[in-house]
Amino acid sequence: MPSLILAETLAAWPTVLGHTLATLGTVLWGFAASVVISLPLAMLIAASPAISAALTPLLVVTQSIPKVALAPILIVALGANELPRIIVTFLVAFFPLVVGTVSGLLATPPELIELGRACRAGRIQELTRIRLPFAIPFVFAGLKVAAALAVVGAVVAEFVGADAGLGYLIQTSMAFFRTPLAFGAVVILALMGILLFQAVAIAERLLFPWSSGVDTPNPGI
């Protein structure tokens, strides 16, 4: 069976490569959007109990909505283009990143906070110079989970409405009973998730080598 999957995938490699690049583009755009929006949002939530009380229920609601149900609504509202797929990918990926970052920002030791206040650090300085550096391991834990979930989100969106991508390839392959090719697409998706996860881990080791040895809880659990 593995040899048949490999043979079918290699035989259709130009087509498979095109669908792989389409899915990768959706994953990267959705993941980038989750990073750009989640980090400032997490800082707002950590900075103010009032903002936290107002935004946290909304975040939980967005995470509770089944993305398979939301994707066709977005496609009808925004059109059958790349934007709905990016939004679905973003919605799947951003929640663990927000939760992980907020957890790290709020887990800063009280003695560090008191030291900063003794040195007359303002709220912004406290957040950027004390809380955020301490939260780096938590942020990257969330980034790793978000990178893997972005692949899931992209495929969910492609199942609902797409004319390219590995999710679309799986659907069309099964429609024509090309099961080995569908399995080949699944393997490529798994490898994509693993590579993105490892890319985030490498970035953490290169940019913040001190943080990779810190034990943090998994924000996706």
N, C-alpha and C positions, 0 to 999 in steps of 0.2 A: 504493500500500500504506500509507504513513503516514497519508493522509487517511482510509482505511478504519479503521485502528486508532483514530484520534482520534474518528471518528464512533461506532464501537462503544463506546468507553470513555465518551464523553459521554452516549450513550443509556442506559447502565446506571450513570450516575454515582452515584446514591444508594447502590446496592449496592456499587460500587467504593469509595466513601468509607468505608462501614462496614468493609469488609475492610482498607482501608488503615489505619484507626485501630486495628483489632485487631492488625495486624502491628506498627505503631508502638509500641503498648503493650508487646508482648513484647520488642521491640528495646530499648526504654528500660529496662525492668526488668532484662533480662539484662546490658545495658551497665553499669547502676548497680551490680549485684551484682559484676561483674568489677572495677570500680573499688574498691569497698569491701573486697573480699577480696584483690585483687592487690597493692595498695600496702603494707599491713602485712606480707603474705607476702614481698614483695620485700625489705623492710627486715630481716626475720628472716634471710633467706638471705644478704644482704650483711653482716649483723652477725656471723655465726658460720660459720666453715668447716665445723664439725660439722653444723649445721643445713642448710647448703647441700648437703653430701654426702648427707644423709638425704632431703631433699625434692626435689632436682633430678631424680633418676631417676623419682620418682612423677609429677612434672610432665610429664616426657617421655612417660611411659606414658599419662597422660590425654590428651595431645595426639595420641598415635599411634592411639588407638582411633577407628575411623570413627564419626562422629556419626550417620550414617544407620543404622548397626547398633545404636547405643546408644539411639536415640530410642524404638523400639518397646518395649525392655526397661523404660525409665523409665515409659512410658505404662501398661504392664501393672502395674508395681510401685506407681505413684503415682496411677493413674487418668487418665482422659481429660479433664484440666482444663488450666489455664494453667501450673501448676507444672512439668511435664516440659518444656514448650516454653521456659520461662525458663531451666531448668537447661541445656538443650542450647545455647541462645544464650550463656549464661555460659561454658560449656566451650569454645565456639569463640572467644570474644572475649578470655578472660583471659590466655592464654599469651603473646601478643606484649607485653601490658602488663607482665607479670612480667619477661620477658626484657629489655625496654627499660629498666625501672626499675632492675633489678639491674645492668645494664651501666653506667648512669649513676652509680649509687652507688659502684661499684667503679672507675670511671674518674676519680674525684677526684684531682687532682694530689697527689703525696706531700708537696710542700712545704706545702700547705694543712693536711694532716693533722698534720705536724710542728709547724706554727705553733699549731694548736689544742691539741696536747698540751703545748706549751711554756707555753700559757696555762692549763694544768690543766683542759682540757675533758674531761669524762667521756665514756663510750661513747655515752650517749644524746645528749648535747650535740653530740658529733662527728657523730652520724648526722643529727640534726635541723637543726643550724645550719651544718654544713659540707658533708656529703655530699648531703643532700637538695636544698638550693638549687642545687648544681652539677648535679644530675641532672634538673632541671626540663625542659630541652629533650628529654632522652631519655624522660621520662615522657609528655610531650605527643606525641612521635613514636609511642609505644606506644598512646596514647589514640586517635590518628587511625586507626591500623590496626584497633584494637579496635572503633571505631565502625562502620567499614565491614564488618568481619567479623560484627558482631552482626546485621546485616541478613541475611547469608548463613545464620547459625545459626538465626534465626527461621524462615526459609523452609524450611530442611531439616526442622525440627521440624514445620512445618505440612504438609509433604508426607507425613509419616509418620502423623500423627493430629491432625486439627483439624476444627472445624466452622465456622471463620471465619479470615480472614486472606488475604493475597494469594497465598500458596502454595496454599491451599485453592481460591481462585478460579481459579488457573492449572489445577489438576487438573480441576475441574468444567467449566471452559470447554473444555478439550481433549476431555473425555469427550463433550461435545455438539457438537464440531467448531466451536467458536467461537474460532478461532485468532486473529483480530484482538483480541479481548478479552483473551486470554492474553498476547499481545504487549504490550497496554496495561498489564497488571499488571506485566510485566517492566520496562517503561519507568519505571513509578512506583517500583518497587524500586530501580532504578538512581538515580533522582533522590533517593530517601530516603537512600541511602548517601552520595551527594555532599553533600547538605545537612547530614547529621550530621558528616561529615568537616570541612566548612567551619565548622560551629558550634564544633567543638573548636579549629580554627585561630583563629577569632575570639576565643574565650575565652582562648587563649594570648596573643594580641596585647594584649588588654585587661588581663589579670591580670599577665602577665609580659612586657612589651614587649621587654625586653632578650634574652629567650630565643629569639624567633622568628628572629633572624638567625644563630643558632649552627647550624653544620652537624653533624648527627648521623646515624649510620647507621640505616637502616630496620630496626627490630627484627623486622619480619614476614618478612624475607628471610633 
